[in-house]
């Protein structure tokens, strides 16, 4: 039996190819045995990544049931349209695979609860691929604030911006039946999750407004929230701006300020007496798959179990309900 993790990529669109580029730097730990992709164009683009790295491209089996029956696998990484996440994850776990699942985990709370039940019944590992929660930077930040180093949390300001709307026209991301939501549920999900992870507590209530600018889903949103402790939170999501993608998250404590991004791509702190933010030295990471392997090996507690997906679903549902009622305060 090989020491490498034998895995399958379920879905190999542009985001999956981003992860594969990082995974091809981890061939000492991982063997990508097979791909599962219905689009021949996407498969060919992915195959080129392997040949460019001097490797043979894995075979493609578009039928997930045949994939699970025909290949010996230890794990899968699922990066498909959101509507497919639940059934594909259930199939993989029932086949004995551990799963790294792209965010947002599922379409609604009922699907999240179903995945929790499947995880408990099968005993398999399920990690939601939130780069923020899986990043060494955010885990370091969480350890710092939980230690009491910065005192009580007072408020959080979080903003994400991207030229999302024009980029996703005529794609599944603007089809509610496949995506489950718009910019705030897609790219913005990273922001929502990272804020809740950093805060370490649930939301008590939210008030939200959003705009679709003529699209079938929301492309902009503003959310005001109060955490269970009483700390205040603001979310600002603009998916109608220039062709860029970035974020800024600042958590204000009585003894300092913590600044990071929604992917946990950096970490800075400012303490009393500091004139500016100072970077925190954190070991680099090769991305979510490397962290998934650390969780799987027992080297890292799972920071993104399916309970995170349930939390995300409940928060987004409350935001959606408030936005539909012109900012009415909705309990979470």
N, C-alpha and C positions, 0 to 999 in steps of 0.2 A: 504494500500500500504506500502510495507516495506521501511525502511529508508536505507537499504543496496542497493548498486548498483548491479543489476542483470546482470551478464555478461557471455559471451561465449568466450571460447578460440578456435580460428580457427587455427588449426595446433598445435600438441603437441609433436614435436620433441625435441631433446636435449636442444636447446636454450629455447624453451617454458617451459620445465620443470625447467630450471634455474629460470625463472621468477615466475613460480607457487610456488616454494619453498619460495620466498619472499612474494608472495601474500597470502600464507597460514598463514602468520604472521599478516594479515590485515583483518581477518574474521569479525571484528567489523564494517568494512565499505563495504566489498565486499562479494557477494555470487556468486561463480562460478556455474552457473546453468546447463551448458551443455558444452560438448566438440564436436569438429568437426574434425575428424581425420580418414583418409582412412586406415591407417596402424593399424592392430590389435595389433601388437607388441608394437608400440608407445603408443597406448591407455592403454595397460596393464601396461607398465612402469609408465605411468602417474597416473593410478588408485592406484598404490602402494604408491605414495606420499600422497594421501588422507588417505588411510587406516593406513599408518604409523603415521599419525597425528591424528588418532582416528576419522576420518570423513568418511562419505559415498562418494564413488567416483561418480561424476556426470555422467549421461548417455552420450553415444556417438552417435551423428547423423552425419555420414560422408557426407550427402547431405546438402549443405549449404542452399539451397532453402527450404528444409523441416525443417531445424533447425530454420530458421527465421519465418517460418509459425507456427511451433508447440510450441515454447517457448516464454514466455513473458520476454523480454530483454530490458535493458537500454543501454548496451554498448558491444563492442567486442574488443578483442585483437587478431590481425591477425599476425601470425608468420608462414608463409608458404613460399615455393620457390618464388623467386622474380617475376616470370612471372605471378603468380596468384594474386598478390597484388591488381592490378587495379580493376579487375572484382569483387573480393570479397569485396573490400572496397565500391565500388559503390552499390553492393547489400545490404550491411549493412546500409549505410546511407539512401538509398531509403526506407529501412524498418523502419527507424526512430531511428537507433542506432548511438550513438557517437562511434568513432573508435580511438583506439591506434594501429598504424600500424608500424610493424617492418621495419627497414631500410634495404637496400636503398628503398625509398618509391615505386618507379616504375622502369620500364625498360628504359624509354625514356621521352623526354620533352613533347611529345604529350599526353602521359598518365598522366603526371603531370598536364598539363593544363586541362585535362578532370576531374581530381579529384578536382581541384580548382572550376571548374564549378559546379560539383555535390555538393560540400560543400556549395557554394553560393546559389544554387537552393533549397537544402533541409534544410539549416540552421543548420545542425548538426556539431558537433565538430570533427575535424580531427587533431590528434597529431601524428607526426612521432616519433617513439621510439628511438631517439638518446640519449643514457644515458648521453653523454657529455652535450648536451644542456639542458637536463632535470635535471642535477645534481646541488645541491646547491653550490658545489665548483665552477663550471664554471659560474653560474649566479652571484656569488660573484665576481669572477674575472672580468666578463664583467662590473659589476657596478663600480668596482675600476678603470678600465682603461677608461671607458666612462666619469668618473668624472674629468679626466685630471690629476689624481694623479701621473701618470708615464710619462706624456708628450706624444710627438708624437711617433707613431709606426715606427720603423726603419726596422725590419726584423723579420722573423719567421723561426725557424728550427723545423721540425717535422719528426719523425721516428716511424715506426711500424714494429714489427717483430713477426713471428709466424712460427711454423712448419706446415703451412697451406697446402702446396702442397701434401706431403705424407699422411696427415690426410684426405684429401678430394678426393683422387683417387677413381674413380667409384661411386661418389656421384653426386647429381644434381648440386652441387656447381661448378663442372667442365664441366657442360653441358651448353654452351652459350645460347641455346634457353630457358633454365629455369632460369639461373643465371643472364644473361645480362652482365657478365664480370667476372674477376678473383679476385685475392687477393685484388687488389686496390679497386674494386667495392664492395667487401664483407667486410672483416675486415677493410680494408683501408678506407672504407666510413666513419667510425667513425673519423679517423684522418682528412680527408678532411673537414668534417662538423665542427668539433671542431675548426679547424684553422680559417675557414671563420667566425664562430660565434664570436670567440675571436677578430678577426680583425675588424669585424663590417662593412666590405665593400666587394664589388665584386672584382673578378679578372679581370684585363684588358687583360692579355695575359699569355700564358703558352708555355713551351717547354718541351717535355717528351720523355723518352726512356723506353722501357720495354722488358722483356724476358719471354718466356713461358716455357723454359727448357723442351720442348717436350710435354707440357700439351695443352689442347684445349683452355686454357685461360691464361692470364698473371699471373705469380707467383711472379714477381719482377718488380719494377718500380722506376725510379728517375724522379722527376718533378721539374722544375724551373719555378717560376711564379713571376709576378709583379702585385701588387694590384692597384686599381684605384688611390690611393694616391701616388703611386710610391714605396711603401714599398716592399721589396724583400722577397720571400718565397721559401724554399726548402722542398720537400717531399721525403722521402726515405721509400720504402716499400719492405721488404724482407720476402717472404713467403716460403722460401726454407731452413730455418735454423732449429735449434734443436726444440724439442717438448716443446715450451713455447709460450706465447703470452703476449706482453707488448708494451709500447709506451713511447715516451718522446717528449713533445711539449714545446718549449721555445720561448716566444715572447719578443723581445728586444725593449725597449723604451728608450727615452733619459734620464729618471730619474730612471730607474729600469728594472728588468727582472722578468717576470712571467713564472712559470713552472707548467705544469699540465700534465695529461694523456688524451688520446683520449676519455675515458669514464668519464672524470671529477672526477676520483677516488681520487685525492689529489690536493692540491693547495699550492704552495710555492712561495715566492717572495724574491727578493734580491734588496735592495736599495743602493744608494751611501753610502759607508762607511761600509756596511755589508761584512763580510768575507765569508759568506756562505748563502745559501738559508734558509729561516725561514718559517715554516708552518703557514698557516692562519687557525684560528679556525673557523670551519663552522659546523653547525648542521648536524648530520648524516641523511641518507636517506635510506628508504627501497626499493629504486629502481624506475624504470620508471612508474610502475602502481600507486605508491603513488603520484608521481608528476602529472600524468595524472588526478588523482582525484582532486588535488589542482587546476589544470587548469579548470577542469569541474565545480568546486565549485566557480570559480571566485576569488580564493585566489592568483593566479599566472597568469600573462599574458602568453599566449601560445608562448613558445620560439621555437616551432617546428611545425608551420602550413604547409600546403602542398606547400606553396611558397618555403620552405626549400628544399623539394623534387625536385622542378623545378630547383632551383639553383644548387643542387647536380648533376642533370642530365646534365645540360648545361656544368658544369665544367668537368665532366667525359668525355662527348662527345668531348670537346676540347682537353683533355689529350689524348684520344684515337686517334683523328685525327693527333695530333702531333707525337705520337709514330709510327703511320703508315707511317709517312714521315720522319723518322729518326731525330726527334727533331725539325722539322720546327716550327717556332713561329706561334701560332694560337691565334687570338683574341677571347676573351670570350664574 
